[in-house]
Amino acid sequence: MNHLPQIRIPAAYMRGGTSKGVFFRLQDLPAAAQVPGAARDALLLRVIGSPDPYGKQTDGMGGATSSTSKTVIVSASERPDHDVDYLFGQVSIDQPFVDWSGNCGNLSAAVGSFAIASGLVEASRVPHDGICTVRIWQANIGKTIMAHVPMTDGEVQETGDFELDGVTFPAAEVQLEFLDPADEGEGGGAMFPTGNVVDELDVPGVGTLTATLINAGIPTIFVNAAAVGCTGTELQDAINGDAKALAMFETIRAHGAVRMGLIKHIEEAAQRQHTPKVAFVAPPSAYVASSGKQIAAADIDLLVRAMSMGKLHHAMMGTAAVAIGTAAAIPGTVVNLAAGGGERTSVRFGHPSGSLRVGAEAALVDGKWQVTKAIMSRSARVLMEGSVRVPGRAF
């Protein structure tokens, strides 16, 4: 039997927000993987170490959680007024597929830094000191993200004193603007695919739930914590160790996906794990975060817990934070009511690792709600750079 050697592919392993992923320049991928298709998916699966029936991704770069089983492809953009195109692939841990249906808001924070360091942003646009605004085209959902990346002495500044709950060490702050975050490409072609800010969602075996179904940042289904037997103060073990609860949330997700027009049949949800997300909300209440940090009810506007790839997320997905900020800004949504109702331009919510503030600008135009942008801060850092290796027969 002939044994093909491993191949080397230039890459960087980066943290963005509360996620980690392997970043590639499109031009550095093998020719067969530079275009969408089976070869690209097979390559990324092998890089991350999936599918892994053991659920550990030991033979790859993945960290065996939804937050660490991620890949990013960046290229110079040919679109007017954009610097780079950013494509995100959520790699399944135990199944042989890569989900391209949505964005990763956390890794969005690292795209600008990677693009600058990789020479994908025109030198004339990169200041020696100050803030470099990287104009990113998010190719999965067809949206623009503005990343404001700090520069010091001609290089991306990664260290600093900005603290982000869910990340152990401080770093430099990267502010993100998600422009026109409502996803008009799927479902009913609007921020609220059903046309309503709240719906009654019938879920067999669960009941009829009051829900907000929204396409903003990422398609998300918001329900009240009390309606699904939760308090909103749960940490990961309380949900992820409960098979009945996990099955319930997946059932809600599948039926919500059909109602949103993302899939036609319930069975299709199994092949679309990344979207939509399911989140449950509750009014503010004191709790102890996973780090041991005390979160006071007076310091937050509401509680939010979100499911990602079938598990309760350890903090909050960046795209789900955009959905939270957007929904909070619109009176009458499940999120807005949990936060006390009324009009608001920002919200601070409690999640399993602590709290996060996100802002959004919303307006009612011709009877429809529009959001011009959502804003939040994250941090990013290169953990390792060089090359990843994969067996020559991997794709």
C-alpha positions as CSV (number, residue, x, y, z in Angstrom):
1,M,0.0,0.0,0.0
2,N,1.3,3.4,-0.9
3,H,1.5,5.9,2.0
4,L,1.0,9.5,1.1
5,P,2.8,12.0,3.3
6,Q,1.0,14.6,5.2
7,I,0.5,18.0,3.6
8,R,1.1,21.4,5.2
9,I,-1.4,24.2,5.0
10,P,-0.6,27.7,6.3
11,A,-3.0,28.6,9.1
12,A,-3.5,30.4,12.4
13,Y,-5.2,29.1,15.5
14,M,-7.1,32.1,17.0
15,R,-9.4,33.0,19.9
16,G,-12.1,35.4,19.0
17,G,-14.5,36.3,21.9
18,T,-15.4,33.1,23.7
19,S,-14.6,30.8,20.7
20,K,-11.5,29.4,19.0
21,G,-11.0,28.3,15.4
22,V,-8.6,27.5,12.7
23,F,-8.1,30.4,10.2
24,F,-7.0,30.1,6.6
25,R,-6.4,32.5,3.7
26,L,-8.4,31.1,0.8
27,Q,-5.3,31.3,-1.4
28,D,-3.4,29.0,0.9
29,L,-5.9,26.1,0.7
30,P,-5.3,23.3,-1.8
31,A,-6.8,24.0,-5.2
32,A,-9.7,21.5,-4.7
33,A,-10.6,23.2,-1.4
34,Q,-10.6,26.7,-2.7
35,V,-14.1,26.2,-4.0
36,P,-17.2,25.1,-2.0
37,G,-17.9,21.4,-2.1
38,A,-17.0,18.0,-0.8
39,A,-13.3,18.4,-1.0
40,R,-13.4,21.6,1.1
41,D,-15.7,20.0,3.7
42,A,-13.5,16.8,3.9
43,L,-10.4,18.9,4.4
44,L,-11.9,21.0,7.2
45,L,-13.4,17.9,8.9
46,R,-9.9,16.3,9.0
47,V,-8.2,19.5,10.2
48,I,-10.6,19.7,13.2
49,G,-10.7,15.9,13.8
50,S,-14.2,15.0,12.8
51,P,-16.3,13.0,12.8
52,D,-15.2,11.5,16.1
53,P,-17.4,8.9,17.7
54,Y,-15.5,9.4,20.9
55,G,-16.6,13.1,20.9
56,K,-13.1,14.3,21.8
57,Q,-11.5,15.4,18.4
58,T,-8.2,14.1,19.7
59,D,-6.8,13.7,16.2
60,G,-7.4,17.2,15.1
61,M,-7.5,20.9,16.1
62,G,-11.0,20.9,17.5
63,G,-11.7,21.2,21.2
64,A,-14.8,18.9,21.3
65,T,-17.3,21.7,22.0
66,S,-19.4,23.9,19.7
67,S,-17.2,26.9,20.6
68,T,-14.0,25.2,19.6
69,S,-15.0,23.2,16.5
70,K,-14.8,26.0,14.1
71,T,-13.0,27.1,10.8
72,V,-12.7,30.4,9.0
73,I,-11.7,31.2,5.4
74,V,-10.7,34.8,4.6
75,S,-9.9,36.3,1.2
76,A,-9.4,39.8,-0.2
77,S,-12.8,41.1,-1.2
78,E,-13.8,42.3,-4.7
79,R,-16.9,43.9,-3.3
80,P,-16.9,47.7,-3.3
81,D,-16.2,49.3,0.1
82,H,-15.1,46.0,1.7
83,D,-11.6,44.8,2.6
84,V,-12.2,41.0,3.0
85,D,-14.7,38.2,2.6
86,Y,-15.2,36.0,5.6
87,L,-16.6,32.5,5.4
88,F,-17.4,30.5,8.6
89,G,-17.7,26.7,8.8
90,Q,-19.2,25.1,12.0
91,V,-17.7,21.6,12.1
92,S,-19.9,18.9,13.6
93,I,-18.1,16.9,16.3
94,D,-19.6,13.5,15.7
95,Q,-21.2,13.8,12.2
96,P,-19.4,14.1,8.8
97,F,-20.6,17.5,7.8
98,V,-19.7,21.2,8.0
99,D,-22.6,23.6,8.6
100,W,-22.3,26.8,6.5
101,S,-25.7,28.2,7.3
102,G,-24.7,31.0,9.7
103,N,-22.0,33.3,11.1
104,C,-19.9,33.1,14.2
105,G,-20.1,36.4,16.0
106,N,-17.3,35.6,18.4
107,L,-14.8,34.7,15.7
108,S,-15.8,37.8,13.8
109,A,-13.7,39.6,16.3
110,A,-10.6,37.8,15.1
111,V,-11.2,38.2,11.3
112,G,-10.0,41.8,11.2
113,S,-6.8,41.0,13.1
114,F,-6.1,38.0,10.9
115,A,-6.8,40.0,7.7
116,I,-4.4,42.7,8.7
117,A,-1.6,40.4,9.8
118,S,-2.1,38.3,6.7
119,G,-1.7,41.2,4.3
120,L,-5.3,41.1,3.1
121,V,-6.0,44.7,4.0
122,E,-4.5,47.4,1.8
123,A,-1.5,49.0,3.6
124,S,-2.8,52.5,3.0
125,R,-5.8,51.6,5.2
126,V,-3.8,50.4,8.1
127,P,-2.5,53.1,10.5
128,H,0.8,52.7,12.3
129,D,-1.0,53.6,15.5
130,G,-4.7,54.0,16.3
131,I,-7.7,52.1,15.1
132,C,-7.9,50.2,11.8
133,T,-11.4,49.7,10.6
134,V,-11.7,46.5,8.6
135,R,-14.7,46.3,6.4
136,I,-15.8,42.6,6.4
137,W,-18.3,40.9,4.1
138,Q,-19.8,38.0,6.0
139,A,-20.3,35.6,3.1
140,N,-22.5,33.0,5.0
141,I,-25.3,35.5,5.5
142,G,-24.5,38.3,3.1
143,K,-23.9,41.0,5.7
144,T,-21.3,43.7,6.5
145,I,-19.3,43.7,9.8
146,M,-17.1,46.6,10.8
147,A,-14.2,45.5,13.0
148,H,-12.3,48.3,14.8
149,V,-8.9,46.8,15.5
150,P,-6.3,48.6,17.7
151,M,-2.9,49.1,16.1
152,T,0.4,49.8,18.0
153,D,3.8,50.3,16.3
154,G,2.5,49.0,13.0
155,E,1.1,45.8,14.4
156,V,-2.2,44.5,15.6
157,Q,-2.5,45.1,19.4
158,E,-3.6,42.0,21.0
159,T,-2.8,42.6,24.7
160,G,-4.7,45.0,26.9
161,D,-7.0,45.4,29.9
162,F,-10.4,44.6,28.3
163,E,-12.1,41.9,30.3
164,L,-14.7,39.6,28.7
165,D,-16.7,37.2,30.9
166,G,-16.1,33.7,29.6
167,V,-12.5,34.5,28.8
168,T,-9.9,34.0,31.5
169,F,-7.3,36.7,30.6
170,P,-7.8,40.3,29.6
171,A,-6.8,41.5,26.1
172,A,-7.2,44.4,23.7
173,E,-10.8,45.5,23.0
174,V,-12.2,45.0,19.4
175,Q,-15.5,46.8,18.8
176,L,-17.8,45.2,16.2
177,E,-20.6,46.8,14.3
178,F,-23.0,44.4,12.6
179,L,-24.7,46.5,10.0
180,D,-28.3,45.8,9.0
181,P,-28.2,42.6,11.0
182,A,-31.6,41.3,10.1
183,D,-31.2,38.2,7.9
184,E,-33.4,38.7,4.8
185,G,-32.1,35.7,3.0
186,E,-34.1,32.9,4.6
187,G,-37.5,32.2,6.1
188,G,-40.1,34.8,5.4
189,G,-37.5,37.3,4.0
190,A,-37.8,39.6,7.0
191,M,-36.4,40.1,10.6
192,F,-39.6,38.4,11.9
193,P,-40.3,35.6,9.4
194,T,-43.8,35.1,10.6
195,G,-44.6,38.8,10.6
196,N,-45.1,38.8,14.4
197,V,-42.9,39.9,17.2
198,V,-44.4,37.1,19.3
199,D,-45.9,33.8,18.2
200,E,-47.6,30.8,19.8
201,L,-45.3,27.9,18.9
202,D,-46.9,24.5,19.2
203,V,-44.3,21.9,20.1
204,P,-45.4,18.2,20.5
205,G,-44.6,16.8,23.9
206,V,-43.8,20.3,25.2
207,G,-46.9,22.4,24.7
208,T,-47.7,25.8,23.2
209,L,-44.9,28.3,23.9
210,T,-44.9,32.0,23.6
211,A,-41.9,32.7,21.4
212,T,-40.1,35.4,19.4
213,L,-38.7,34.0,16.1
214,I,-36.1,36.4,14.8
215,N,-33.5,36.6,12.0
216,A,-30.9,39.0,13.3
217,G,-27.3,38.1,13.7
218,I,-28.4,34.5,13.5
219,P,-31.8,32.9,13.3
220,T,-33.0,32.5,16.9
221,I,-35.9,31.2,18.8
222,F,-36.5,32.9,22.1
223,V,-38.8,31.4,24.7
224,N,-39.5,32.1,28.4
225,A,-37.4,30.1,30.8
226,A,-40.4,29.4,33.1
227,A,-42.4,27.9,30.2
228,V,-39.7,25.2,29.7
229,G,-39.1,24.4,33.4
230,C,-36.0,26.6,33.8
231,T,-35.1,29.7,35.9
232,G,-32.6,31.3,33.5
233,T,-29.8,31.0,36.1
234,E,-28.8,27.6,34.9
235,L,-25.1,26.7,34.3
236,Q,-23.9,24.1,31.7
237,D,-24.1,21.0,33.9
238,A,-27.8,21.6,34.8
239,I,-28.8,21.3,31.1
240,N,-26.1,19.3,29.4
241,G,-26.3,16.5,32.0
242,D,-30.1,16.3,31.5
243,A,-30.9,14.1,28.4
244,K,-34.6,15.0,28.7
245,A,-33.9,18.7,28.7
246,L,-31.6,18.4,25.7
247,A,-34.2,16.5,23.7
248,M,-36.8,19.1,24.6
249,F,-34.7,22.0,23.3
250,E,-33.9,20.1,20.1
251,T,-37.6,19.5,19.6
252,I,-38.3,23.2,20.1
253,R,-35.5,24.0,17.7
254,A,-36.8,21.7,15.0
255,H,-40.3,23.0,15.1
256,G,-39.2,26.6,15.3
257,A,-37.0,26.1,12.3
258,V,-40.0,24.9,10.3
259,R,-42.1,27.8,11.5
260,M,-39.4,30.2,10.5
261,G,-39.2,28.7,7.0
262,L,-35.6,27.5,7.5
263,I,-36.5,23.9,6.8
264,K,-39.6,22.2,5.3
265,H,-39.6,19.1,7.4
266,I,-38.7,18.3,11.0
267,E,-36.2,15.7,10.0
268,E,-34.1,18.2,8.2
269,A,-33.0,19.9,11.5
270,A,-30.5,17.1,12.2
271,Q,-28.5,18.2,9.2
272,R,-28.7,21.9,10.2
273,Q,-27.2,21.9,13.7
274,H,-25.8,25.5,13.6
275,T,-29.0,27.3,13.0
276,P,-31.5,28.3,14.3
277,K,-30.4,28.8,17.9
278,V,-32.7,28.3,20.9
279,A,-32.5,30.6,23.9
280,F,-34.6,31.0,27.0
281,V,-35.0,34.3,28.9
282,A,-36.1,35.4,32.4
283,P,-36.2,38.7,34.3
284,P,-33.0,39.6,36.2
285,S,-32.1,37.5,39.2
286,A,-28.8,37.1,41.2
287,Y,-26.7,34.0,40.6
288,V,-23.2,32.7,40.7
289,A,-21.5,32.4,37.3
290,S,-19.4,29.4,36.3
291,S,-16.2,31.2,37.3
292,G,-17.6,31.8,40.8
293,K,-18.3,35.5,40.1
294,Q,-21.4,36.9,41.8
295,I,-23.8,38.4,39.4
296,A,-26.2,40.8,41.1
297,A,-29.8,41.3,39.7
298,A,-29.3,45.1,39.8
299,D,-26.3,44.8,37.4
300,I,-28.3,43.1,34.5
301,D,-31.5,43.7,32.6
302,L,-32.4,40.1,32.1
303,L,-31.1,36.5,32.0
304,V,-30.4,34.6,28.8
305,R,-29.2,31.0,28.3
306,A,-28.6,29.7,24.7
307,M,-28.2,26.3,23.1
308,S,-25.5,25.8,20.5
309,M,-25.0,22.5,18.6
310,G,-27.3,20.7,21.0
311,K,-25.7,21.9,24.2
312,L,-26.0,24.8,26.6
313,H,-23.3,27.4,25.6
314,H,-20.8,28.2,28.3
315,A,-21.2,31.9,27.7
316,M,-23.0,33.5,24.7
317,M,-22.5,33.2,21.0
318,G,-21.7,36.6,19.4
319,T,-24.4,36.2,16.8
320,A,-26.9,35.3,19.4
321,A,-25.9,38.4,21.4
322,V,-26.8,40.4,18.2
323,A,-30.2,38.7,18.2
324,I,-30.6,39.5,21.9
325,G,-29.7,43.1,21.5
326,T,-32.0,43.5,18.4
327,A,-35.0,41.7,20.1
328,A,-34.5,43.8,23.3
329,A,-34.7,47.0,21.3
330,I,-38.1,46.1,19.9
331,P,-41.1,46.5,22.3
332,G,-43.2,43.4,22.8
333,T,-40.7,40.7,22.1
334,V,-40.1,37.9,24.6
335,V,-36.6,39.4,25.2
336,N,-37.9,43.0,25.5
337,L,-40.6,42.0,28.0
338,A,-38.1,40.0,30.1
339,A,-35.9,43.1,30.3
340,G,-38.9,45.1,31.6
341,G,-40.4,46.3,28.3
342,G,-40.3,49.7,26.6
343,E,-37.8,51.2,24.2
344,R,-34.1,50.7,24.7
345,T,-30.9,51.1,22.8
346,S,-28.8,48.7,24.8
347,V,-29.2,45.7,27.2
348,R,-26.9,44.0,29.6
349,F,-27.8,40.3,30.0
350,G,-26.6,37.6,32.3
351,H,-25.2,34.4,30.8
352,P,-23.5,31.3,32.4
353,S,-20.1,32.9,32.5
354,G,-21.1,36.4,33.6
355,S,-22.7,39.3,31.7
356,L,-22.5,41.1,28.4
357,R,-23.7,44.4,27.1
358,V,-24.9,44.8,23.5
359,G,-26.5,47.8,21.8
360,A,-28.9,48.0,18.8
361,E,-30.6,50.8,16.9
362,A,-34.2,49.9,16.0
363,A,-37.0,51.9,14.3
364,L,-40.5,51.2,13.0
365,V,-40.6,52.1,9.3
366,D,-43.8,51.7,7.3
367,G,-45.1,49.3,9.9
368,K,-42.0,47.1,9.9
369,W,-39.2,47.0,12.4
370,Q,-35.7,47.8,11.1
371,V,-32.4,47.6,12.9
372,T,-29.5,49.6,11.3
373,K,-26.8,48.0,13.4
374,A,-25.9,46.1,16.5
375,I,-22.7,46.9,18.5
376,M,-20.7,44.9,21.0
377,S,-17.1,44.5,22.1
378,R,-15.0,41.4,22.0
379,S,-11.3,40.6,22.0
380,A,-9.1,38.4,19.9
381,R,-5.7,36.8,20.0
382,V,-3.4,34.6,17.9
383,L,-2.8,31.4,19.9
384,M,-0.5,29.7,17.3
385,E,0.4,30.2,13.7
386,G,2.3,28.3,11.1
387,S,0.9,25.3,9.3
388,V,-1.7,22.6,10.1
389,R,-1.0,19.1,8.7
390,V,-3.4,16.6,7.3
391,P,-2.9,13.2,5.6
392,G,-2.7,13.5,1.8
393,R,-5.7,11.3,1.4
394,A,-7.9,13.4,3.6
395,F,-9.8,15.2,0.8
